[in-house]
Amino acid sequence: QVQLVESGGGLVQAGGSLRLSCAASGSIFSSSDMAWYRQAPGKQRELVATITSRSITSYADSVKGRFAISRNNAVNTAFLQMNRLKPEDTAVYYCTAHSRGSLTWGQGTQVTVSS
């Protein structure tokens, strides 16, 4: 079973950038579909971006053109590059790994964008 640890969150001004990392343990990372979700206070959890095991990507409309998801199977890590951040991007960001019918969540990392 894979375990996930997110990092890279923090406080940034509007218009700035952050890069989130999701380090995975276990031997099935390369065959896992990875995704980033976020949850803002008082709101439902939202799917932000996905990348399949074959590196096919998809994005929520709210982040298209600003965020980029990627993966490096050599180091078992997925990334979320976030550019031109907006205050409405403020949330706890979670990564997930989906493989062999099992979905694993990380513990989350806080992203706060000040106006």
C-alpha positions as CSV (number, residue, x, y, z in Angstrom):
1,Q,0.0,0.0,0.0
2,V,1.3,3.5,-0.9
3,Q,1.7,6.2,1.7
4,L,1.7,9.9,0.7
5,V,3.4,13.0,2.2
6,E,2.6,16.4,0.8
7,S,4.9,19.4,1.2
8,G,5.4,22.9,-0.3
9,G,2.4,24.7,1.1
10,G,2.7,28.1,2.7
11,L,1.7,31.8,2.6
12,V,2.1,33.7,-0.7
13,Q,0.8,36.9,-2.1
14,A,-1.7,37.0,-4.9
15,G,0.0,36.6,-8.2
16,G,2.8,34.5,-6.7
17,S,3.7,30.8,-7.2
18,L,4.1,27.7,-5.1
19,R,5.1,24.2,-6.0
20,L,3.5,21.3,-4.0
21,S,5.2,17.9,-3.8
22,C,3.6,14.6,-3.0
23,A,6.2,11.9,-2.0
24,A,5.0,8.4,-2.2
25,S,6.3,5.3,-0.5
26,G,5.8,1.8,-1.9
27,S,6.5,0.2,-5.2
28,I,3.3,1.0,-7.1
29,F,3.7,4.7,-7.6
30,S,4.5,4.4,-11.3
31,S,1.2,2.5,-11.9
32,S,-0.9,4.8,-9.8
33,D,-3.1,7.6,-11.1
34,M,-2.3,10.7,-9.0
35,A,-4.5,13.7,-8.2
36,W,-4.6,16.9,-6.2
37,Y,-7.7,18.0,-4.3
38,R,-8.3,21.0,-2.2
39,Q,-10.8,22.0,0.5
40,A,-11.4,25.6,1.5
41,P,-13.0,26.4,4.9
42,G,-16.8,25.8,4.7
43,K,-16.6,24.3,1.2
44,Q,-16.7,20.9,-0.3
45,R,-13.5,19.2,-1.3
46,E,-12.7,20.0,-5.0
47,L,-10.7,18.0,-7.6
48,V,-8.0,20.3,-8.9
49,A,-5.9,18.2,-11.2
50,T,-5.2,14.6,-12.2
51,I,-2.3,12.8,-13.9
52,T,-2.7,9.2,-15.0
53,S,0.1,6.5,-14.9
54,R,0.6,7.4,-18.5
55,S,1.0,11.1,-17.7
56,I,-2.3,12.2,-19.2
57,T,-3.4,15.3,-17.3
58,S,-6.7,17.1,-16.6
59,Y,-7.6,20.2,-14.7
60,A,-10.5,21.9,-13.0
61,D,-11.7,24.9,-15.1
62,S,-10.8,27.2,-12.2
63,V,-7.1,26.4,-12.4
64,K,-6.6,25.7,-16.1
65,G,-3.7,27.8,-17.5
66,R,-2.4,28.5,-14.0
67,F,-1.6,25.1,-12.5
68,A,0.4,22.2,-13.8
69,I,0.5,18.7,-12.5
70,S,3.4,16.4,-13.2
71,R,5.1,13.3,-11.9
72,N,8.6,11.9,-11.6
73,N,8.4,8.1,-11.3
74,A,12.2,7.9,-10.7
75,V,11.7,9.6,-7.3
76,N,8.1,8.5,-6.6
77,T,6.8,12.1,-6.5
78,A,4.0,14.0,-8.0
79,F,4.0,17.8,-8.2
80,L,1.5,20.7,-8.5
81,Q,3.0,23.9,-9.9
82,M,0.7,26.7,-9.0
83,N,1.2,30.1,-10.7
84,R,-0.7,33.4,-10.6
85,L,-2.3,32.4,-7.4
86,K,-5.5,34.0,-6.2
87,P,-7.0,34.4,-2.8
88,E,-9.7,31.9,-3.8
89,D,-7.0,29.3,-4.2
90,T,-6.6,29.3,-0.4
91,A,-7.3,25.8,0.9
92,V,-5.8,22.6,2.3
93,Y,-4.4,20.7,-0.7
94,Y,-4.4,16.9,-0.7
95,C,-2.8,14.4,-3.0
96,T,-4.2,11.0,-3.8
97,A,-3.0,7.8,-5.4
98,H,-5.4,5.5,-7.1
99,S,-4.1,2.0,-7.9
100,R,-5.6,-1.5,-8.0
101,G,-8.9,-0.3,-6.8
102,S,-7.5,1.4,-3.8
103,L,-7.5,5.2,-3.1
104,T,-4.9,6.7,-0.7
105,W,-5.0,10.2,0.7
106,G,-2.2,12.3,2.0
107,Q,-2.4,14.4,5.2
108,G,-2.7,17.7,3.3
109,T,-0.7,20.9,3.1
110,Q,-2.1,24.4,3.7
111,V,-1.9,27.0,1.0
112,T,-2.9,30.6,1.9
113,V,-3.0,33.3,-0.7
114,S,-3.1,36.9,0.6
115,S,-4.7,39.7,-1.3
